[in-house]
Amino acid sequence: MTSVVVVSAGLSNPSSTRLLADRLGAATSQALEEVDVTVVELRDVAHELTDHLLTNFPGQRLAAAIDAVRAADGLVVVTPVFSASYSGLFKTFFDVLEPGTLDGKPVLVAATAGTPRHSLVLDHALRPLFAYLRAVVVPTGVFAATEDFASTELEQRIARAAGELAALVGKVSPADAAGPTRGSADDELAAPTPFEELLRRASAG
C-alpha cells in the first residue's frame, strides 16, 4: 500500500495550517486507490526537536515521525509563513533528518498566511529547501490565505497538486492525474500537424 505522510507545522490548535494539511491529505487519498495517510503534527514534538538539536538523540514520538517520513512514498508538507519564509519549527524538523532521507522522494509543498502577499514563499523558500534536500517537488504548490479557504479555486489547486503527487509516487498515470487538459495536449504532440499542411493553411488564409 502507498504511504503518504502529511507534515503540518501549525502552532495553534486548531490552525489554518492543519486545516489545509487535512484537505491536502484527503485529496491525495482520493487521487490514489489505496493509500495510508499519516499526519505528523510538529507542535506535538516541538520540545523533542529542541532536545534532539542539543543531544542528537530523538525522543520516542519524534523518532516515530522521522521513521514515518523515511518510509513514506510521498510527503505533503505545510507551513505557516513567518517573516516571509517557512517557520522555525518546520525548518528544524527537516534539519534533524539524516542526509539522504528525502533523496528522490516526491513532495507537495504548501503554506498558509493571513494575506496573499506571502504567496511567493512557495517558490522563494520551500522549493529551494526541498531541492537542496534532493526531493522531487510537484509542479503545483498550494498557498492559502485566510480569505482563500472558501474559494473553489483553492479546491481546484488542491486537487491538481494531489493528482501530481499521486503521479509521482507512481500509482496513477500523469495523464490521469493532470486531467483532460493535459491529455489533449499529449494527443497533439503524439500526432502533430505536418508542416506542409500548416503551410497550405497559411497560404489559403
Secondary structure, DSSP 8 states (H G I E B T S, - for coil): -EEEEEEE---SSS-HHHHHHHHHHHHHHHHSSSEEEEEEEGGGGHHHHHHHHHHS---HHHHHHHHHHHH-SEEEEEEEEETTEE-HHHHHHHHSS-TTTTTT-EEEEEEEESSGGGTTHIIIIIHHHHHHTT-EE-S--EEEEGGGTT-HHHHHHHHHHHHHHHHHTTSS-HHHHH-HHHHHHHHHHHS---HHHHHHHHHH-
